[in-house]
């Protein structure tokens, strides 16, 4: 079974947590890392932080997790403020980059 990477990017840490909570309940995925950045609109943003979550699983589980995460995040922020990306069957060596992020996971 091919391993896939899911990327979820949303405004707000609590939005990311709520979205990934539901995603992890809906599909067999593993959160690899979280990162945070300033939004492109800077201080004018309604929520002053962008959170990206990187997670892995098989292709179908990652696809389900991304769909569920988007649905949950839409409860709190506009759909255009949500970015999702599926990388199916990622290239060798990419796993070395997945754990890199500002937010440290236990």
N, C-alpha and C positions, 0 to 999 in steps of 0.2 A: 504494500500500500504506500503510495507516494505521500511524503510529508509536505505540508503547505504552510505558508506564513500568512497571517492576517494582520493588517494594519488598521487601526481605528484612530482617528484624530478628531478631537472635539474641543470645544471651549469649556473649560472648567474641570477641575479635579473630581468634584462630586458627580458630575455628569459622566465622566469616564468610569468611575467606580460603579455607578448604578447600571450603566450600559454593560460593563464587563461582568457584573454579578449575574445579570440575566443571561448573557451569552454563555457563561460557564455552566449555568444550570440547564441550558438548552442543548449544549453540545460538549463533546469530549475534547477540550482544548486546554493548552497549558500557557499561562501568561509567562513570557520570557523577560520582558522589561517594560518600563514606562519611562517616558521622557517628557520634559516640559519646556516650553518656549514662550516668548512673548507673541501675541497675535500681531498680524501685519498692520492692523489699525492702531497699535500701541495703546496709549492711555485712553483713547476714544472707544475702545472695545467695551461692550457691555459686561464681559467677563474677561479679566486681564491675564488669563493664562490659557495656552493651548497644550493639551495633553495628548500624547501619542502612546498607544498601547500596542506592543508587538506580542503576538501569540502564535502558537503552532498547533497542528493536529493534522488529521487526514483531510483531504480536499473537501469532502462533503461536510465534515464537522466545522471546518473553518468557514465555509460558505454559510452554513446555518448560523454560526456565531456572529458573523458580520451582519447578516440580515436582522437578527434579534437585537444586536447592539445598536444598530441604526434606529430600529423601531423604538427602543427604550430612550435613546438620546433625543429623539424627536419630541418626546414628552416635555423636554426642558429647553431645548434650543431649536432654531430653525434648521431645516434639512440642508440648506446651503452652507451651514456652518459645520457639517459633518463630512469627513472624508473617510472612505473605506477602500481598501485595496487587498486583493487576493493574489498571492504569488504561489502558483501551484508548482510542485516539484522543483523546489529551489536548487540553485547551483551549489556544488560542493564548496565548503568554506564559508558560506553565508551564515551558518549557525554560529560562527565565531563573532559575528557582529550583532547578533540578536540580543545578547545580554547587556549591551552597552546602553546606558541611559542615566539620567540625573537622579531618578528615583530608584533607590536601592531596594530590591526585593529580598526577603529572607531566604 
